[in-house]
Amino acid sequence: MELKLVERDGKRYLERAAGQALMRDAVAAAELVEACFNGRTKRLLLYPENLTGGFFDLSSREAGEILQKLRNYQVRLAVVCPTAGRSLSSRFGELMVEENRDRYFRLFEDRSRAEAWLLEDNG
């Protein structure tokens, strides 16, 4: 699993480049957790292309399985996902309302905002 280790102000996160596949199925979430442990971080920055094909379709259950695995290990996930043109399931917005109450998963329009959230002290 090829992830780039980024360090800013003494804090680390792992990132996969945009446009590159990473996860074929929800089981790969365990590999993300392992990569975080190896990189001594609990922060991930990904792009839609890095996620499973069904991640944004809640009926696939992939988002729930992935997010729960990451949450179990207190891994924060920021996804850079400009909403324009992206087809999200009708229920995905409801998921985001719930997720925004917690500190483990967010969607961002741009990378700089995603990185700023990941590097907040509460992570």
MODELLER restraints for C-alpha pairs under 7 A, 6 or more apart:
rsr = mdl.restraints
at = mdl.atoms
rsr.add(forms.Gaussian(group=physical.xy_distance, feature=features.Distance(at['CA:3:A'], at['CA:14:A']), mean=5.83, stdev=0.5))
rsr.add(forms.Gaussian(group=physical.xy_distance, feature=features.Distance(at['CA:3:A'], at['CA:15:A']), mean=5.36, stdev=0.5))
rsr.add(forms.Gaussian(group=physical.xy_distance, feature=features.Distance(at['CA:3:A'], at['CA:16:A']), mean=4.94, stdev=0.5))
rsr.add(forms.Gaussian(group=physical.xy_distance, feature=features.Distance(at['CA:4:A'], at['CA:14:A']), mean=5.44, stdev=0.5))
rsr.add(forms.Gaussian(group=physical.xy_distance, feature=features.Distance(at['CA:4:A'], at['CA:15:A']), mean=5.08, stdev=0.5))
rsr.add(forms.Gaussian(group=physical.xy_distance, feature=features.Distance(at['CA:4:A'], at['CA:16:A']), mean=6.18, stdev=0.5))
rsr.add(forms.Gaussian(group=physical.xy_distance, feature=features.Distance(at['CA:5:A'], at['CA:12:A']), mean=6.81, stdev=0.5))
rsr.add(forms.Gaussian(group=physical.xy_distance, feature=features.Distance(at['CA:5:A'], at['CA:13:A']), mean=5.90, stdev=0.5))
rsr.add(forms.Gaussian(group=physical.xy_distance, feature=features.Distance(at['CA:5:A'], at['CA:14:A']), mean=4.67, stdev=0.5))
rsr.add(forms.Gaussian(group=physical.xy_distance, feature=features.Distance(at['CA:5:A'], at['CA:15:A']), mean=6.51, stdev=0.5))
rsr.add(forms.Gaussian(group=physical.xy_distance, feature=features.Distance(at['CA:5:A'], at['CA:39:A']), mean=6.94, stdev=0.5))
rsr.add(forms.Gaussian(group=physical.xy_distance, feature=features.Distance(at['CA:6:A'], at['CA:12:A']), mean=5.54, stdev=0.5))
rsr.add(forms.Gaussian(group=physical.xy_distance, feature=features.Distance(at['CA:6:A'], at['CA:13:A']), mean=5.38, stdev=0.5))
rsr.add(forms.Gaussian(group=physical.xy_distance, feature=features.Distance(at['CA:6:A'], at['CA:14:A']), mean=6.07, stdev=0.5))
rsr.add(forms.Gaussian(group=physical.xy_distance, feature=features.Distance(at['CA:7:A'], at['CA:13:A']), mean=6.59, stdev=0.5))
rsr.add(forms.Gaussian(group=physical.xy_distance, feature=features.Distance(at['CA:11:A'], at['CA:119:A']), mean=6.66, stdev=0.5))
rsr.add(forms.Gaussian(group=physical.xy_distance, feature=features.Distance(at['CA:12:A'], at['CA:41:A']), mean=5.77, stdev=0.5))
rsr.add(forms.Gaussian(group=physical.xy_distance, feature=features.Distance(at['CA:13:A'], at['CA:41:A']), mean=5.83, stdev=0.5))
rsr.add(forms.Gaussian(group=physical.xy_distance, feature=features.Distance(at['CA:13:A'], at['CA:42:A']), mean=6.98, stdev=0.5))
rsr.add(forms.Gaussian(group=physical.xy_distance, feature=features.Distance(at['CA:13:A'], at['CA:43:A']), mean=4.69, stdev=0.5))
rsr.add(forms.Gaussian(group=physical.xy_distance, feature=features.Distance(at['CA:13:A'], at['CA:44:A']), mean=5.52, stdev=0.5))
rsr.add(forms.Gaussian(group=physical.xy_distance, feature=features.Distance(at['CA:14:A'], at['CA:43:A']), mean=6.33, stdev=0.5))
rsr.add(forms.Gaussian(group=physical.xy_distance, feature=features.Distance(at['CA:14:A'], at['CA:44:A']), mean=4.88, stdev=0.5))
rsr.add(forms.Gaussian(group=physical.xy_distance, feature=features.Distance(at['CA:14:A'], at['CA:45:A']), mean=6.15, stdev=0.5))
rsr.add(forms.Gaussian(group=physical.xy_distance, feature=features.Distance(at['CA:15:A'], at['CA:44:A']), mean=5.88, stdev=0.5))
rsr.add(forms.Gaussian(group=physical.xy_distance, feature=features.Distance(at['CA:15:A'], at['CA:45:A']), mean=4.71, stdev=0.5))
rsr.add(forms.Gaussian(group=physical.xy_distance, feature=features.Distance(at['CA:15:A'], at['CA:46:A']), mean=5.87, stdev=0.5))
rsr.add(forms.Gaussian(group=physical.xy_distance, feature=features.Distance(at['CA:16:A'], at['CA:45:A']), mean=6.88, stdev=0.5))
rsr.add(forms.Gaussian(group=physical.xy_distance, feature=features.Distance(at['CA:16:A'], at['CA:46:A']), mean=5.63, stdev=0.5))
rsr.add(forms.Gaussian(group=physical.xy_distance, feature=features.Distance(at['CA:16:A'], at['CA:50:A']), mean=6.97, stdev=0.5))
rsr.add(forms.Gaussian(group=physical.xy_distance, feature=features.Distance(at['CA:18:A'], at['CA:47:A']), mean=5.44, stdev=0.5))
rsr.add(forms.Gaussian(group=physical.xy_distance, feature=features.Distance(at['CA:18:A'], at['CA:49:A']), mean=6.52, stdev=0.5))
rsr.add(forms.Gaussian(group=physical.xy_distance, feature=features.Distance(at['CA:19:A'], at['CA:49:A']), mean=5.37, stdev=0.5))
rsr.add(forms.Gaussian(group=physical.xy_distance, feature=features.Distance(at['CA:20:A'], at['CA:49:A']), mean=5.89, stdev=0.5))
rsr.add(forms.Gaussian(group=physical.xy_distance, feature=features.Distance(at['CA:20:A'], at['CA:50:A']), mean=5.84, stdev=0.5))
rsr.add(forms.Gaussian(group=physical.xy_distance, feature=features.Distance(at['CA:21:A'], at['CA:49:A']), mean=5.55, stdev=0.5))
rsr.add(forms.Gaussian(group=physical.xy_distance, feature=features.Distance(at['CA:21:A'], at['CA:50:A']), mean=4.60, stdev=0.5))
rsr.add(forms.Gaussian(group=physical.xy_distance, feature=features.Distance(at['CA:22:A'], at['CA:50:A']), mean=4.58, stdev=0.5))
rsr.add(forms.Gaussian(group=physical.xy_distance, feature=features.Distance(at['CA:22:A'], at['CA:51:A']), mean=6.36, stdev=0.5))
rsr.add(forms.Gaussian(group=physical.xy_distance, feature=features.Distance(at['CA:23:A'], at['CA:50:A']), mean=6.08, stdev=0.5))
rsr.add(forms.Gaussian(group=physical.xy_distance, feature=features.Distance(at['CA:23:A'], at['CA:51:A']), mean=5.29, stdev=0.5))
rsr.add(forms.Gaussian(group=physical.xy_distance, feature=features.Distance(at['CA:23:A'], at['CA:52:A']), mean=5.25, stdev=0.5))
rsr.add(forms.Gaussian(group=physical.xy_distance, feature=features.Distance(at['CA:24:A'], at['CA:52:A']), mean=5.35, stdev=0.5))
rsr.add(forms.Gaussian(group=physical.xy_distance, feature=features.Distance(at['CA:25:A'], at['CA:52:A']), mean=5.59, stdev=0.5))
rsr.add(forms.Gaussian(group=physical.xy_distance, feature=features.Distance(at['CA:26:A'], at['CA:62:A']), mean=5.46, stdev=0.5))
rsr.add(forms.Gaussian(group=physical.xy_distance, feature=features.Distance(at['CA:26:A'], at['CA:65:A']), mean=6.13, stdev=0.5))
rsr.add(forms.Gaussian(group=physical.xy_distance, feature=features.Distance(at['CA:26:A'], at['CA:66:A']), mean=5.45, stdev=0.5))
rsr.add(forms.Gaussian(group=physical.xy_distance, feature=features.Distance(at['CA:29:A'], at['CA:66:A']), mean=5.42, stdev=0.5))
rsr.add(forms.Gaussian(group=physical.xy_distance, feature=features.Distance(at['CA:29:A'], at['CA:69:A']), mean=6.42, stdev=0.5))
rsr.add(forms.Gaussian(group=physical.xy_distance, feature=features.Distance(at['CA:29:A'], at['CA:70:A']), mean=6.93, stdev=0.5))
rsr.add(forms.Gaussian(group=physical.xy_distance, feature=features.Distance(at['CA:30:A'], at['CA:69:A']), mean=6.97, stdev=0.5))
rsr.add(forms.Gaussian(group=physical.xy_distance, feature=features.Distance(at['CA:33:A'], at['CA:70:A']), mean=6.62, stdev=0.5))
rsr.add(forms.Gaussian(group=physical.xy_distance, feature=features.Distance(at['CA:36:A'], at['CA:42:A']), mean=5.71, stdev=0.5))
rsr.add(forms.Gaussian(group=physical.xy_distance, feature=features.Distance(at['CA:42:A'], at['CA:74:A']), mean=6.61, stdev=0.5))
rsr.add(forms.Gaussian(group=physical.xy_distance, feature=features.Distance(at['CA:42:A'], at['CA:75:A']), mean=4.38, stdev=0.5))
rsr.add(forms.Gaussian(group=physical.xy_distance, feature=features.Distance(at['CA:42:A'], at['CA:76:A']), mean=6.06, stdev=0.5))
rsr.add(forms.Gaussian(group=physical.xy_distance, feature=features.Distance(at['CA:43:A'], at['CA:75:A']), mean=5.60, stdev=0.5))
rsr.add(forms.Gaussian(group=physical.xy_distance, feature=features.Distance(at['CA:43:A'], at['CA:76:A']), mean=4.82, stdev=0.5))
rsr.add(forms.Gaussian(group=physical.xy_distance, feature=features.Distance(at['CA:43:A'], at['CA:77:A']), mean=6.13, stdev=0.5))
rsr.add(forms.Gaussian(group=physical.xy_distance, feature=features.Distance(at['CA:43:A'], at['CA:118:A']), mean=6.28, stdev=0.5))
rsr.add(forms.Gaussian(group=physical.xy_distance, feature=features.Distance(at['CA:44:A'], at['CA:76:A']), mean=6.11, stdev=0.5))
rsr.add(forms.Gaussian(group=physical.xy_distance, feature=features.Distance(at['CA:44:A'], at['CA:77:A']), mean=4.83, stdev=0.5))
rsr.add(forms.Gaussian(group=physical.xy_distance, feature=features.Distance(at['CA:44:A'], at['CA:78:A']), mean=6.21, stdev=0.5))
rsr.add(forms.Gaussian(group=physical.xy_distance, feature=features.Distance(at['CA:45:A'], at['CA:77:A']), mean=5.99, stdev=0.5))
rsr.add(forms.Gaussian(group=physical.xy_distance, feature=features.Distance(at['CA:45:A'], at['CA:78:A']), mean=4.90, stdev=0.5))
rsr.add(forms.Gaussian(group=physical.xy_distance, feature=features.Distance(at['CA:45:A'], at['CA:79:A']), mean=5.85, stdev=0.5))
rsr.add(forms.Gaussian(group=physical.xy_distance, feature=features.Distance(at['CA:46:A'], at['CA:78:A']), mean=6.33, stdev=0.5))
rsr.add(forms.Gaussian(group=physical.xy_distance, feature=features.Distance(at['CA:46:A'], at['CA:79:A']), mean=4.84, stdev=0.5))
rsr.add(forms.Gaussian(group=physical.xy_distance, feature=features.Distance(at['CA:46:A'], at['CA:80:A']), mean=6.40, stdev=0.5))
rsr.add(forms.Gaussian(group=physical.xy_distance, feature=features.Distance(at['CA:47:A'], at['CA:79:A']), mean=5.19, stdev=0.5))
rsr.add(forms.Gaussian(group=physical.xy_distance, feature=features.Distance(at['CA:47:A'], at['CA:80:A']), mean=5.11, stdev=0.5))
rsr.add(forms.Gaussian(group=physical.xy_distance, feature=features.Distance(at['CA:47:A'], at['CA:81:A']), mean=6.30, stdev=0.5))
rsr.add(forms.Gaussian(group=physical.xy_distance, feature=features.Distance(at['CA:48:A'], at['CA:79:A']), mean=6.92, stdev=0.5))
rsr.add(forms.Gaussian(group=physical.xy_distance, feature=features.Distance(at['CA:48:A'], at['CA:81:A']), mean=6.28, stdev=0.5))
rsr.add(forms.Gaussian(group=physical.xy_distance, feature=features.Distance(at['CA:54:A'], at['CA:60:A']), mean=5.64, stdev=0.5))
rsr.add(forms.Gaussian(group=physical.xy_distance, feature=features.Distance(at['CA:54:A'], at['CA:62:A']), mean=6.16, stdev=0.5))
rsr.add(forms.Gaussian(group=physical.xy_distance, feature=features.Distance(at['CA:55:A'], at['CA:62:A']), mean=5.25, stdev=0.5))
rsr.add(forms.Gaussian(group=physical.xy_distance, feature=features.Distance(at['CA:55:A'], at['CA:63:A']), mean=4.71, stdev=0.5))
rsr.add(forms.Gaussian(group=physical.xy_distance, feature=features.Distance(at['CA:56:A'], at['CA:63:A']), mean=6.86, stdev=0.5))
rsr.add(forms.Gaussian(group=physical.xy_distance, feature=features.Distance(at['CA:56:A'], at['CA:88:A']), mean=5.42, stdev=0.5))
rsr.add(forms.Gaussian(group=physical.xy_distance, feature=features.Distance(at['CA:56:A'], at['CA:89:A']), mean=6.25, stdev=0.5))
rsr.add(forms.Gaussian(group=physical.xy_distance, feature=features.Distance(at['CA:56:A'], at['CA:92:A']), mean=6.67, stdev=0.5))
rsr.add(forms.Gaussian(group=physical.xy_distance, feature=features.Distance(at['CA:57:A'], at['CA:88:A']), mean=6.41, stdev=0.5))
rsr.add(forms.Gaussian(group=physical.xy_distance, feature=features.Distance(at['CA:57:A'], at['CA:89:A']), mean=4.96, stdev=0.5))
rsr.add(forms.Gaussian(group=physical.xy_distance, feature=features.Distance(at['CA:58:A'], at['CA:89:A']), mean=6.51, stdev=0.5))
rsr.add(forms.Gaussian(group=physical.xy_distance, feature=features.Distance(at['CA:58:A'], at['CA:91:A']), mean=6.60, stdev=0.5))
rsr.add(forms.Gaussian(group=physical.xy_distance, feature=features.Distance(at['CA:58:A'], at['CA:92:A']), mean=6.32, stdev=0.5))
rsr.add(forms.Gaussian(group=physical.xy_distance, feature=features.Distance(at['CA:71:A'], at['CA:104:A']), mean=6.44, stdev=0.5))
rsr.add(forms.Gaussian(group=physical.xy_distance, feature=features.Distance(at['CA:75:A'], at['CA:104:A']), mean=6.60, stdev=0.5))
rsr.add(forms.Gaussian(group=physical.xy_distance, feature=features.Distance(at['CA:76:A'], at['CA:104:A']), mean=4.29, stdev=0.5))
rsr.add(forms.Gaussian(group=physical.xy_distance, feature=features.Distance(at['CA:76:A'], at['CA:105:A']), mean=5.87, stdev=0.5))
rsr.add(forms.Gaussian(group=physical.xy_distance, feature=features.Distance(at['CA:77:A'], at['CA:104:A']), mean=5.99, stdev=0.5))
rsr.add(forms.Gaussian(group=physical.xy_distance, feature=features.Distance(at['CA:77:A'], at['CA:105:A']), mean=4.86, stdev=0.5))
rsr.add(forms.Gaussian(group=physical.xy_distance, feature=features.Distance(at['CA:77:A'], at['CA:106:A']), mean=6.64, stdev=0.5))
rsr.add(forms.Gaussian(group=physical.xy_distance, feature=features.Distance(at['CA:78:A'], at['CA:105:A']), mean=5.85, stdev=0.5))
rsr.add(forms.Gaussian(group=physical.xy_distance, feature=features.Distance(at['CA:78:A'], at['CA:106:A']), mean=5.10, stdev=0.5))
rsr.add(forms.Gaussian(group=physical.xy_distance, feature=features.Distance(at['CA:78:A'], at['CA:107:A']), mean=5.94, stdev=0.5))
rsr.add(forms.Gaussian(group=physical.xy_distance, feature=features.Distance(at['CA:78:A'], at['CA:114:A']), mean=5.64, stdev=0.5))
rsr.add(forms.Gaussian(group=physical.xy_distance, feature=features.Distance(at['CA:78:A'], at['CA:118:A']), mean=6.85, stdev=0.5))
rsr.add(forms.Gaussian(group=physical.xy_distance, feature=features.Distance(at['CA:79:A'], at['CA:106:A']), mean=6.40, stdev=0.5))
rsr.add(forms.Gaussian(group=physical.xy_distance, feature=features.Distance(at['CA:79:A'], at['CA:107:A']), mean=4.89, stdev=0.5))
rsr.add(forms.Gaussian(group=physical.xy_distance, feature=features.Distance(at['CA:79:A'], at['CA:108:A']), mean=6.10, stdev=0.5))
rsr.add(forms.Gaussian(group=physical.xy_distance, feature=features.Distance(at['CA:80:A'], at['CA:107:A']), mean=5.95, stdev=0.5))
rsr.add(forms.Gaussian(group=physical.xy_distance, feature=features.Distance(at['CA:80:A'], at['CA:108:A']), mean=4.81, stdev=0.5))
rsr.add(forms.Gaussian(group=physical.xy_distance, feature=features.Distance(at['CA:80:A'], at['CA:109:A']), mean=5.80, stdev=0.5))
rsr.add(forms.Gaussian(group=physical.xy_distance, feature=features.Distance(at['CA:80:A'], at['CA:110:A']), mean=5.61, stdev=0.5))
rsr.add(forms.Gaussian(group=physical.xy_distance, feature=features.Distance(at['CA:80:A'], at['CA:111:A']), mean=5.79, stdev=0.5))
rsr.add(forms.Gaussian(group=physical.xy_distance, feature=features.Distance(at['CA:80:A'], at['CA:114:A']), mean=6.56, stdev=0.5))
rsr.add(forms.Gaussian(group=physical.xy_distance, feature=features.Distance(at['CA:81:A'], at['CA:107:A']), mean=6.07, stdev=0.5))
rsr.add(forms.Gaussian(group=physical.xy_distance, feature=features.Distance(at['CA:81:A'], at['CA:108:A']), mean=5.69, stdev=0.5))
rsr.add(forms.Gaussian(group=physical.xy_distance, feature=features.Distance(at['CA:81:A'], at['CA:109:A']), mean=5.50, stdev=0.5))
rsr.add(forms.Gaussian(group=physical.xy_distance, feature=features.Distance(at['CA:82:A'], at['CA:108:A']), mean=6.76, stdev=0.5))
rsr.add(forms.Gaussian(group=physical.xy_distance, feature=features.Distance(at['CA:82:A'], at['CA:109:A']), mean=4.37, stdev=0.5))
rsr.add(forms.Gaussian(group=physical.xy_distance, feature=features.Distance(at['CA:82:A'], at['CA:110:A']), mean=6.93, stdev=0.5))
rsr.add(forms.Gaussian(group=physical.xy_distance, feature=features.Distance(at['CA:83:A'], at['CA:109:A']), mean=6.99, stdev=0.5))
rsr.add(forms.Gaussian(group=physical.xy_distance, feature=features.Distance(at['CA:99:A'], at['CA:105:A']), mean=6.11, stdev=0.5))
rsr.add(forms.Gaussian(group=physical.xy_distance, feature=features.Distance(at['CA:100:A'], at['CA:106:A']), mean=6.79, stdev=0.5))
rsr.add(forms.Gaussian(group=physical.xy_distance, feature=features.Distance(at['CA:108:A'], at['CA:114:A']), mean=5.65, stdev=0.5))
